[in-house]
Amino acid sequence: MLEQEIQEGIEQIVLKSIEKLKTENVVKVPYIPINKYVEVFEKLGTYDDFETNGWDVDFWLYFYINDIKYCLAGSWYYGGYTIYKDEEWNVKL
């Protein structure tokens, strides 16, 4: 029961963040285990790709919602996550 409530809370964070991206370039989101975000991305749209680098594990996790590509980016060592539209790849074919 608690797990479901947590997941619903993360879903609301993602949806509100995407709404904020209509007027902001980058939105800060809570430092939550990545797999919880991935579960929400898979529910709301499509989880696409995951990249990391270096010892501080900067990461970029890509996902689509309503045919718009977004990125959850941050650092596992330093913390701090953000979501932004991946404008470079938002091209309709």
C-alpha positions as CSV (number, residue, x, y, z in Angstrom):
1,M,0.0,0.0,0.0
2,L,2.7,2.5,1.0
3,E,4.8,1.6,-2.1
4,Q,1.8,2.5,-4.3
5,E,1.4,5.8,-2.6
6,I,5.0,6.6,-3.0
7,Q,4.9,5.7,-6.7
8,E,1.8,7.9,-7.2
9,G,3.6,10.8,-5.5
10,I,6.6,10.4,-7.9
11,E,4.1,10.3,-10.8
12,Q,2.7,13.7,-9.6
13,I,6.2,15.1,-9.3
14,V,6.9,14.1,-12.9
15,L,3.6,15.4,-14.2
16,K,3.9,18.8,-12.4
17,S,7.5,19.1,-13.6
18,I,6.5,18.6,-17.2
19,E,3.8,21.2,-16.7
20,K,6.3,23.7,-15.4
21,L,8.5,23.1,-18.4
22,K,5.9,25.0,-20.4
23,T,7.3,28.2,-18.8
24,E,10.7,27.1,-17.5
25,N,13.8,25.5,-19.1
26,V,14.8,23.2,-16.3
27,V,12.9,21.9,-13.2
28,K,14.6,20.5,-10.1
29,V,13.1,17.2,-8.8
30,P,13.7,15.2,-5.7
31,Y,16.7,12.9,-5.2
32,I,14.9,9.6,-5.4
33,P,16.3,6.2,-6.6
34,I,16.4,6.2,-10.4
35,N,14.4,2.9,-10.7
36,K,11.4,4.7,-9.1
37,Y,11.5,7.4,-11.8
38,V,11.9,4.7,-14.5
39,E,8.8,2.9,-13.3
40,V,6.8,6.2,-13.7
41,F,8.3,6.9,-17.1
42,E,7.3,3.5,-18.3
43,K,3.7,4.0,-17.0
44,L,3.3,7.5,-18.5
45,G,5.2,7.0,-21.7
46,T,8.3,5.4,-22.9
47,Y,11.7,5.0,-21.2
48,D,14.3,5.5,-23.9
49,D,18.0,5.5,-22.9
50,F,20.3,5.9,-20.0
51,E,23.9,7.3,-20.0
52,T,26.5,7.8,-17.3
53,N,30.0,9.1,-17.0
54,G,32.9,9.3,-14.6
55,W,33.4,8.4,-10.9
56,D,30.7,10.9,-9.8
57,V,28.2,9.1,-12.1
58,D,26.6,12.1,-13.8
59,F,23.6,10.6,-15.6
60,W,21.1,11.3,-18.4
61,L,17.9,9.3,-18.5
62,Y,15.7,9.9,-21.5
63,F,12.0,9.3,-21.8
64,Y,9.1,10.3,-24.0
65,I,5.6,11.5,-22.9
66,N,3.1,12.5,-25.6
67,D,5.8,12.2,-28.2
68,I,8.1,14.8,-26.5
69,K,11.5,13.7,-25.4
70,Y,12.6,14.7,-21.9
71,C,15.7,14.1,-19.9
72,L,16.1,13.4,-16.2
73,A,19.7,14.4,-15.4
74,G,21.8,14.6,-12.3
75,S,24.7,13.2,-10.3
76,W,24.6,10.2,-7.9
77,Y,27.7,11.5,-6.1
78,Y,26.7,15.2,-5.7
79,G,22.9,14.7,-5.8
80,G,20.5,17.1,-7.5
81,Y,18.2,16.0,-10.2
82,T,16.6,18.0,-13.0
83,I,14.1,17.4,-15.8
84,Y,14.3,19.3,-19.1
85,K,13.0,18.9,-22.6
86,D,15.6,17.4,-24.9
87,E,15.0,20.0,-27.6
88,E,17.8,18.7,-29.8
89,W,15.8,15.5,-30.4
90,N,12.3,16.9,-30.5
91,V,11.9,16.9,-34.2
92,K,8.8,15.5,-35.8
93,L,9.6,13.1,-38.7
